[in-house]
């Protein structure tokens, strides 16, 4: 059973038990826009204990807020009792709720008009208490009621407004946007994890370039990512970057993202984050050390936003290696093979393509590296080592810092095709590192 089929059954059974029930929120919005919803939510006047009695294979996921999760097979639907919220004292969630029987009261507590629509799944009719239908038609994100109050209740709505506008290619209604600008500093009070998750969605759900332009014009970018905001106005050599400054270049990369992974999207955003602090003009504009500075800044940003160690390491690798493509045609065979075997190399390759399309549009190095990668099976890029530390000890070498250099020397020769056996590799080490 699909999630939509389960939601329809939930509504039907609640109504059969003499309760009001509707599809609600984002699934209604997406259905009206012709977009396949990711999940389905149901709102009803049935209290939580009644919902759980009607659906025995359910469990409360938000007992305080009257939310019950109804499961069937691998699908689930959140069923929430109509409610009105009490005061918000933490800028995140209400201090308490009051269950109500009037769906209008339930809708009025929600964030944006396009998320405040109710739908009868049987007839397809829509109940609109807040003007969500015309806002959908006019492609507007508008706060329900007073926007300042909505953002004061839950500060994350500041980012959610941008996310919806970016993903749906909508505009943010004037008063709503002015309220975001007026209250943008509240975003600093939101937990890093919640901010991180919204930023990921802005970067990966579509419209990332528009999303970051709105983050900038609203003031949110200065608060959340001052290192990225610093890209604005940082000039680049026009012969390599006819598109303009570092900010314009980065926005072009975000524009060309297509269903990216989280780490690729972050790599596109942060690959040149080291340029603003390393900008200088000598005989021309230079960014000496911008890669190393970029890795340092990316680490700080990703740590601050509580990204996982694995994600942080991959983004740092993307930043650290994005300039190596220009040297690829001139690399030694061993150096090129080490480059091509970087973890998730397809992300490095795609970041370089985006980097080129966002600047000079010359894809020669991209095509060269892509061809080389296609020609190299994994066993050629990462063959079993001919020489190990145990072999070196057996040959009479004393373990120490030079072991790593010896093993690298032997592996380079192996990747170059200069040695083919352990004996040949050991002979090379004896020649280069006499005891």
Secondary structure, DSSP 8 states (H G I E B T S, - for coil): --HHHHHHHHHHHHHHTT--EEEETHHHHHHHHT---S--EEEESS-HHHHHHH-TTEEEEEGGGTEEEEEETTEEEEEEE-EEE--BSSSSSBS-EEE-S-HHHHHHTSSBGGG--EE-TTT--EE-SSSHHHHHHTTEE-BSS-HHHHHHH-TTHHHHHHHHHHHHT-EE-HHHHHHHHHHGGGGGGS-HHHHHHHHHHHHHSS-HHHHHHHHHHHTHHHHH-HHHHTTTT----TTT-TT-SHHHHHHHHHHT--S--HHHHHHHHHTTTTHHHH-EESSSEE-TTHHHHHHHHHHHHHHHTT--HHHHHHHHHHHHHTTGGGGGGGS-HHHHHHHHTSTTHHHHHHHHHHHHHTTT---HHHHHHHHHHHH--HHHHS---S--HHHHHHTT---STHHHHHHHHHHHHHHHTS--SHHHHHHHHHHHS--
